[in-house]
């Protein structure tokens, strides 16, 4: 993996998609892949709406170096109590949250996911494209799902849990 190439290419792609100057400077000052991936997640609205780093870019340059940051592409992660997750491509996610924890989950492309929330977990989920999501909420957990055009969600709400579905009128963040 050639980090200098990855950073240069990421910066070029971001500028081609009209990233603001502050973020261009931040990308230019990253010193390793982890910092770049942190920025990808922090700016997920820009990342998803422009796709400045495509799945092919991830596949060629970052696969095997991004999963520890919670970014999965064409993968089958089975996770428990994770704060941030991004699933891309043809992923199959199984997530259990059973602690007093706030989690953010971003799913796109053809991802299929099952999320089980228990105890006092709070999960915010954004789903896009052809995503299929199943949510099972138990105990006093809370799950909020933003559903963008094309994505589908089904859910079961048990005990004192609460699931809120918000249907968006756009294909991605605006």
C-alpha atoms as one frame of an Amber mdcrd trajectory, in Angstrom:
protein
   0.000   0.000   0.000   1.401   3.355  -1.068  -0.049   5.974   1.298   1.402
   8.930  -0.646  -0.420   7.752  -3.782  -3.656   7.121  -1.846  -3.574  10.576
  -0.237  -2.738  12.311  -3.531  -5.538  10.478  -5.358  -8.057  11.068  -2.537
  -7.227  14.797  -2.523  -7.568  15.015  -6.314 -10.923  13.218  -6.245 -12.172
  15.396  -3.367 -11.184  18.599  -5.198 -12.837  17.312  -8.391 -16.018  17.028
  -6.303 -15.731  20.570  -4.888 -14.599  19.802  -1.361 -14.184  22.946   0.731
 -10.695  24.360   1.133 -10.491  23.558   4.870 -11.130  19.865   4.239  -8.714
  19.819   1.287  -6.022  21.161   3.618  -6.937  18.541   6.250  -6.649  15.723
   3.695  -3.302  17.093   2.555  -2.037  17.057   6.155  -3.027  13.451   6.920
  -0.009  11.349   7.816  -1.467   7.851   7.539  -4.380   5.794   6.235  -6.150
   5.821   9.612  -6.379   9.635   9.581  -7.740   9.566   6.029 -10.331   6.922
   6.947 -11.339   8.946  10.032 -11.972  11.913   7.732 -13.994   9.713   5.356
 -16.301   8.764   8.233 -16.397  12.245   9.782 -17.398  13.689   6.404 -19.677
  10.787   5.484 -22.257  13.165   4.003 -19.706  14.414   1.444 -18.241  10.928
   1.023 -21.602   9.348   0.168 -23.130  12.195  -1.831 -20.101  12.536  -4.125
 -18.654   9.003  -3.929 -15.266  10.699  -4.286 -13.723   7.482  -3.015 -15.443
   4.798  -5.051 -15.823   1.170  -4.087 -13.243   0.337  -6.766 -10.802   2.772
  -5.135 -11.377   1.097  -1.751 -11.063  -2.360  -3.309  -7.768  -1.540  -5.072
  -6.117   0.492  -2.329  -7.653   0.055   1.113  -9.269  -3.378   1.419  -7.644
  -5.089   4.374  -6.554  -1.736   5.844  -9.945  -0.203   6.712 -11.924  -2.844
   8.562 -10.414  -1.963  11.961 -11.955   1.501  11.451 -15.402  -0.034  10.913
 -15.459   0.314   7.110 -16.402  -2.865   5.260 -16.663  -3.543   1.523 -18.064
  -6.799   0.129 -17.605  -8.290   3.579 -19.636 -10.215   6.168 -18.929  -8.553
   9.512 -20.473  -9.921  12.683 -20.099  -7.128  15.226 -21.096  -6.329  18.770
 -21.239  -2.926  20.458 -19.434  -0.893  17.801 -19.696   2.921  17.705 -19.365
   3.542  13.944 -19.908   1.208  11.021 -19.899   1.777   7.266 -20.866  -1.086
   4.950 -20.412  -0.762   1.200 -20.848  -2.989  -1.814 -22.314  -6.436  -1.349
 -21.829  -6.687   2.420 -23.807  -8.763   4.918 -23.791  -7.109   8.346 -24.942
  -8.672  11.609 -24.806  -6.192  14.482 -25.795  -6.651  18.104 -25.841  -3.655
  20.431 -26.555  -4.611  23.996 -24.876  -1.939  26.074 -25.583   1.641  26.998
 -23.914   2.816  23.811 -24.657   5.189  20.944 -23.865   3.701  17.534 -23.924
   5.187  14.038 -24.407   2.850  11.084 -24.183   3.804   7.404 -25.226   1.224
   4.801 -25.203   1.605   1.037 -25.054  -0.207  -2.276 -26.416  -3.779  -1.987
 -25.732  -4.314   1.698 -28.054  -6.588   3.633 -28.047  -6.046   7.375 -29.630
  -7.293  10.569 -29.409  -5.125  13.660 -30.445  -6.389  17.076 -30.708  -3.688
  19.746 -31.006  -4.660  23.410 -30.806  -3.156  26.858 -30.314   0.623  26.566
 -28.592   0.761  23.173 -29.270   3.738  20.902 -28.542   3.257  17.200 -28.755
   5.813  14.389 -28.850   4.201  10.945 -28.735   5.752   7.463 -29.547   3.419
   4.555 -29.180   4.135   0.839 -29.401   2.547  -2.593 -30.611  -1.083  -2.572
 -29.967  -1.759   1.104 -32.193  -4.261   2.905 -32.248  -3.750   6.672 -33.951
  -5.773   9.390 -34.137  -4.265  12.892 -35.126  -6.119  16.046 -35.379  -3.835
  19.071 -35.713  -5.224  22.605 -35.755  -3.995  26.182 -35.463  -0.197  26.331
 -33.332   0.211  23.199 -33.970   2.910  20.620 -33.263   2.744  16.889 -33.724
   5.576  14.398 -33.451   4.747  10.687 -33.165   7.343   7.902 -34.338   5.577
   4.753 -33.197   7.157   1.497 -34.801   6.373  -1.861 -34.394   2.757  -2.927
 -33.554   1.343   0.513 -35.919  -0.845   2.558 -36.319  -1.505   6.264 -38.427
  -3.914   8.295 -38.552  -3.960  12.065 -39.871  -5.551  15.238 -40.334  -3.470
  18.333 -40.493  -5.470  21.585 -40.743  -4.613  25.279 -40.237  -0.874  25.867
 -38.047  -0.393  22.789 -38.710   2.225  20.148 -37.969   2.179  16.411 -38.390
   5.366  14.390 -38.345   5.256  10.587 -37.768   8.510   8.694 -38.321   8.298
   4.930 -36.191  10.757   2.998 -37.160  12.084  -0.401 -33.635  12.105  -1.787
 -31.236   9.399  -2.903 -28.498  10.549  -0.529 -27.576  13.338   1.885 -28.331
  16.855   0.634
